[in-house]
Amino acid sequence: AVERLEIPAGSSVELRPGGYHLMLGEVRGALQRGALLPFCLRLEGGEEVCADARVRKFGEE
């Protein structure tokens, strides 16, 4: 598990299966394929960035 991912200013990182990715734990209720799941990332300094992730079956592009 990667606890911290350093992304220099002006750079980007692709999140994808088999590489860096997010795993959500303690999700309440059943997830429906195709639904949008809101989440927030806390950045160094306390700033939060929020987005939506589309629920997909494992391995689905």
Buried (B, 14 or more C-beta within 10 A) or exposed (E): EEEEEEEEEEEEEEEEEEEEEEEEEEEEEEEEEEEEEEEEEEEEEEEEEEEEEEBEEEEEE
